[in-house]
């Protein structure tokens, strides 16, 4: 090997063992590994790292590094990729299934075993190697390296790369598990709550008082839906309904704290500018999107209660099972208003306090004072007017 250091093997191993305590990114570690292998004399031209991840949208992540690039290209991989011909006829499938190394000189005449070798040859690469990257609990990932040196890799190149893999596997597993914890928390409790929990808000009763606009939304006719539709159809309709609501809430800066059967609870903290107006914008987008659904068997309709006030935001529950949520009279009133949408036959009911905070009197109809369960004084209730878009004739 054309080594540029006295002991390139020990240098890379020492860096993997001791030099990465402050580096949290698997992507940066992977790029630095490629650069260090090149410094050690290996003529790398391309490398890829394939991780399986626990994400609601993606099966995995692929990092692609090319020589001379400061960063790797990061690509998300869809769940259906493993059913495609591209995957089934690839060295990736073989390595993942068998746990064996793949090595191929690719400057050869005639067709190769895997079509990807033809692509690599056309790009000027001459040799290719892929290894399983095994983590604990039977989780297997993949790393590949290619060179464009005319003679390909030599035996010492392969030996050096292979010797780095046990430590590289350990280093990446630690980072991947950290990212997994963050992804799972963001998926199940939301981005802000997840950061609070990761920062140490894990004791029962820990939390803070937050001023926020609160919305509680509930799907209509869910009992009829559950009794008349197959279970899979019910789940599909629920997911579509939550997409209709969740996407605009998150896009406009709100945070969904909880899915409750066929309902959801979300807040727009008032420490962000125009929080109440952004809540109205989110509801407008959701109801307009719902009105555009013209070719479905079961209509998705929902009622929403909205209020603004102080809430207790934090951990509540038993000693061993906690829920990070919001509670307080403001949440209770939003819930009561949502329930009243059925009685008053208006899809969005808002409190007078919210009208004042949002400055939306021109967009609302005052429905008068109402006795509301759990509140001693009568509450002034308004109905928010959202005009659905005009649809072209079918």
Beta strands, then each sheet from edge to edge (+ up, - down):
strand 1: 44-52
strand 2: 58-66
strand 3: 73-78
strand 4: 102-105
strand 5: 127-134
strand 6: 140-147
strand 7: 207-219
strand 8: 255-260
strand 9: 263-269
strand 10: 302-317
strand 11: 322-327
strand 12: 348-351
strand 13: 364-370
strand 14: 379-384
sheet 1: 3+ 2- 1+ 6- 5+ 4-
sheet 2: 8+ 9- 7+ 10- 11+
sheet 3: 8+ 9- 7+ 10- 12- 14+ 13-
end
